[in-house]
Amino acid sequence: MPKTDSDGNDIAGVRLLDVTVPLATYTGWALRAGAQANDGCEVSDSTHPVCEDEGPSARRSGDPRLSIEERVFALLRVRYDAVKKAIRRHGREALDAA
């Protein structure tokens, strides 16, 4: 089994956008049990979506992955901080030029 990141996606290989900013865990295999076990479909892939928000169902499921809501807010925070830093830098450059 390959090593995985905190979302359960493989670390090795080229990390495409769907894996770099995931909305699910993507595997090249499927867990099968019961009557379906050993039917040959274990080698097909599976997708396990993350929760949309940090609601009660997400907490009950025990899913350790960040929700979509948390991911979006984290990205917005990073973007906001970058814009704020750029504004300060340009402001200092304008003052130095004056």
N, C-alpha and C positions, 0 to 999 in steps of 0.2 A: 504494500500500500504506500502511495506517495505521502509525503508530509503535507499538512494542510494549514491554512491560516485560521484566524479566529472565527471565520464564517464557515469553515469546513471545506473551502475550495482549495484545490491543489495549488501548491506553491511553485512547482517546477513548470518550465516552459514559458511560452509567450503569454503574458497576462493581458487579455483583451479587456475592453471596457466593461463587459458584463461581469467579469471576474474582479476587475480592479475596483469598481463601484457596484457591488452586487446588490440585487434585490432578492436573491435566493442563494441557496447552496446548490451547486451543479456537480453531479458525480457521473462518472463513466460506467457506473454499475448500479444495480437496484437490490435492495434488501427484499428477499422473498421468504415467506414462511407459510406453513399450513399446506393446503392442497396445491397451492401454486409453486411450492418449493421445487427446485430442480426441474422446472419445465423449460429451461433454456433461456428464459427472459432475464436471468440474473446479469447477463452481460449488456443489457440495454441500459441507457442512462436514466437518471431520475433528477427531478428538480424539487427542492424543498423551499418554498417561499418564506421570507421573513415576515413577521407581523407588521401590519401597517402602522400601528401606534402602540404606545405603552399602556394599553388598556388592561382590564382585569384578565381577559383571555390570554394575553401574552405572559402575564405574571403567573397564571395558573399552569401554563404549558411548561414553564421552566426553561424556555428557550434562551440561551445565553447570548444570542446574537443581537446586535442593535436593531431596533425597529426602523422602518423607513422614515418615520417622523424624526427619530433621533439622528439618523444619517443626514437628512436634509438640514436640520438645524445646525449640525456640526459643520457641514459644508458652508452654510450661510455665515456662521461665525468666522470661519477661516477667511472667506471672501471679504467680510466686513472689516476684519483686522488688517487685511492687505490693503484695502482701499484707504482706511484711516492712516496707515503708515505712509502710503504714497502721498496723501494730502499733506501730512506733516513735513515730509521730505521736500515736496515742491514749495511749500510755504517757507521753509528755511532757505531754500535756494533763491527764492524771490527776494527775501530780506537781505541775503548776502549780496545779491546783484545790485540792490538799491544804493 
